[in-house]
Amino acid sequence: MTAWGLRKLQDELKQLISVERPKISGEIEVARAHGDLRENAEYHAAKEKQGHIEGRISDINGFIARAEIIEIAKFKGASDVKFGATVELLDLETDKKVMYRILGEIEADLKKRWISINSPVARGLIGKKVGDTVTINSPGGVKEYDVLKVTYEDVE
């Protein structure tokens, strides 16, 4: 992942530990004060929410512990597609341009066209250069693209 992705995870972890965890503990105490816990929907909902928060805290701690930070700036000027690349493609079927940025799984955001390094599109693009034609086998079928441009910029 990028340093930006790591900071984003650390910020989320801090929010969960310092804000969400104490907030849900308070909600549990309020619900507990309402009496019989067996039929207390507020209590059960708060406990379920607490489980989700604790699970996310555990997941984030695991991601951070296993994180390998890649400095995208090292690749500036590279002509082949690697982790961190922003790739402009021409869809040969529709003749439309599309752009993808290849990042870590945690950083992927389809709305921004940031795709996971593990996605079929990213796997098909790795190692390709400007001018190459790429055939991608994706769940939506086989697509062909021409690689038009490869750039490396920091994420933020």
C-alpha positions as CSV (number, residue, x, y, z in Angstrom):
1,M,0.0,0.0,0.0
2,T,1.0,3.6,-0.3
3,A,2.0,5.8,2.7
4,W,-1.3,7.7,2.1
5,G,-3.2,4.4,2.5
6,L,-1.4,3.6,5.7
7,R,-2.2,7.1,7.1
8,K,-5.8,6.6,6.1
9,L,-6.0,3.3,8.0
10,Q,-4.2,4.8,11.0
11,D,-6.7,7.7,11.1
12,E,-9.6,5.2,10.9
13,L,-8.1,3.1,13.7
14,K,-7.7,6.2,15.9
15,Q,-11.3,7.3,15.3
16,L,-12.6,3.8,16.1
17,I,-10.6,3.5,19.3
18,S,-10.9,7.1,20.7
19,V,-14.5,7.9,19.5
20,E,-16.5,5.0,18.4
21,R,-15.5,2.5,21.1
22,P,-16.3,4.8,24.0
23,K,-19.5,5.9,22.3
24,I,-20.8,2.4,21.9
25,S,-19.8,1.5,25.5
26,G,-22.0,4.4,26.6
27,E,-24.9,3.2,24.4
28,I,-24.6,-0.3,26.0
29,E,-24.7,1.2,29.5
30,V,-27.9,3.2,28.6
31,A,-29.5,0.2,27.1
32,R,-28.5,-2.0,30.0
33,A,-30.2,0.4,32.4
34,H,-33.6,-0.2,30.6
35,G,-33.9,-3.6,32.4
36,D,-34.4,-7.1,31.1
37,L,-31.6,-7.8,28.6
38,R,-33.3,-10.8,27.0
39,E,-35.9,-8.6,25.4
40,N,-34.0,-5.4,25.1
41,A,-33.6,-4.7,21.4
42,E,-31.4,-1.5,22.0
43,Y,-29.0,-3.6,24.1
44,H,-28.7,-6.3,21.4
45,A,-28.2,-3.8,18.6
46,A,-25.5,-1.9,20.6
47,K,-23.7,-5.2,21.3
48,E,-23.8,-6.1,17.7
49,K,-22.5,-2.7,16.7
50,Q,-19.7,-3.2,19.3
51,G,-18.8,-6.5,17.7
52,H,-18.5,-4.8,14.3
53,I,-16.3,-2.0,15.7
54,E,-14.0,-4.5,17.5
55,G,-13.8,-6.6,14.4
56,R,-12.8,-3.6,12.3
57,I,-10.2,-2.6,14.9
58,S,-8.8,-6.1,14.7
59,D,-8.8,-6.1,10.8
60,I,-7.1,-2.7,10.7
61,N,-4.4,-3.7,13.2
62,G,-3.7,-6.8,11.0
63,F,-3.5,-4.7,7.8
64,I,-1.1,-2.3,9.4
65,A,1.0,-5.1,10.8
66,R,1.4,-6.7,7.4
67,A,1.6,-3.4,5.4
68,E,4.4,-3.0,2.9
69,I,4.7,0.6,2.0
70,I,5.6,1.3,-1.7
71,E,6.9,4.8,-2.5
72,I,5.3,5.6,-5.8
73,A,7.7,8.6,-6.3
74,K,10.5,6.0,-7.0
75,F,8.8,5.0,-10.2
76,K,8.4,8.5,-11.8
77,G,9.6,8.4,-15.3
78,A,9.1,4.6,-15.6
79,S,7.5,3.6,-18.9
80,D,6.0,0.2,-17.7
81,V,3.0,-0.4,-15.5
82,K,3.7,-1.1,-11.8
83,F,2.0,-0.7,-8.5
84,G,1.0,3.0,-8.2
85,A,0.7,3.7,-11.9
86,T,-2.1,5.7,-13.4
87,V,-2.8,4.2,-16.8
88,E,-4.7,5.7,-19.6
89,L,-6.2,3.1,-21.9
90,L,-8.2,3.1,-25.1
91,D,-11.0,0.6,-25.1
92,L,-10.7,-1.0,-28.6
93,E,-14.4,-2.1,-28.7
94,T,-16.0,1.3,-27.8
95,D,-13.1,3.6,-28.9
96,K,-13.4,5.4,-25.5
97,K,-10.6,6.4,-23.2
98,V,-10.5,5.1,-19.6
99,M,-8.1,5.7,-16.8
100,Y,-7.2,3.5,-13.9
101,R,-4.8,3.9,-10.9
102,I,-3.4,0.7,-9.5
103,L,-3.2,0.6,-5.7
104,G,-3.4,-1.7,-2.8
105,E,-6.6,-3.6,-2.1
106,I,-7.4,-1.4,0.9
107,E,-7.0,1.8,-1.2
108,A,-9.2,0.7,-4.1
109,D,-12.1,3.0,-4.9
110,L,-14.1,2.2,-8.1
111,K,-15.7,5.7,-8.0
112,K,-12.3,7.2,-8.4
113,R,-11.2,4.4,-10.8
114,W,-8.6,3.3,-8.3
115,I,-8.3,-0.5,-8.7
116,S,-6.7,-3.1,-6.6
117,I,-3.4,-4.6,-7.7
118,N,-5.2,-8.0,-7.4
119,S,-8.0,-7.1,-9.9
120,P,-8.1,-8.8,-13.3
121,V,-7.5,-5.4,-15.0
122,A,-4.5,-4.5,-12.9
123,R,-3.0,-8.0,-13.2
124,G,-3.3,-7.7,-17.0
125,L,-1.7,-4.3,-17.1
126,I,1.3,-5.0,-14.9
127,G,4.5,-4.9,-17.0
128,K,2.8,-3.4,-20.1
129,K,4.2,-0.3,-21.8
130,V,2.8,2.6,-23.8
131,G,1.8,1.2,-27.2
132,D,1.1,-2.3,-26.0
133,T,-2.3,-3.9,-26.6
134,V,-3.7,-5.7,-23.6
135,T,-6.3,-8.4,-23.4
136,I,-8.1,-8.5,-20.1
137,N,-10.2,-11.5,-19.0
138,S,-12.6,-10.0,-16.5
139,P,-16.0,-11.2,-15.0
140,G,-17.7,-9.0,-17.7
141,G,-15.9,-10.8,-20.5
142,V,-12.8,-10.3,-22.6
143,K,-11.8,-6.7,-23.3
144,E,-8.9,-5.3,-25.3
145,Y,-7.2,-2.0,-24.6
146,D,-4.3,0.0,-26.0
147,V,-2.0,1.5,-23.4
148,L,-1.9,5.2,-24.1
149,K,-0.1,6.7,-21.1
150,V,1.6,5.6,-17.9
151,T,2.3,8.1,-15.1
152,Y,3.3,8.0,-11.4
153,E,2.0,10.5,-8.9
154,D,1.6,10.5,-5.2
155,V,-1.8,9.7,-3.9
156,E,-3.6,12.3,-1.7
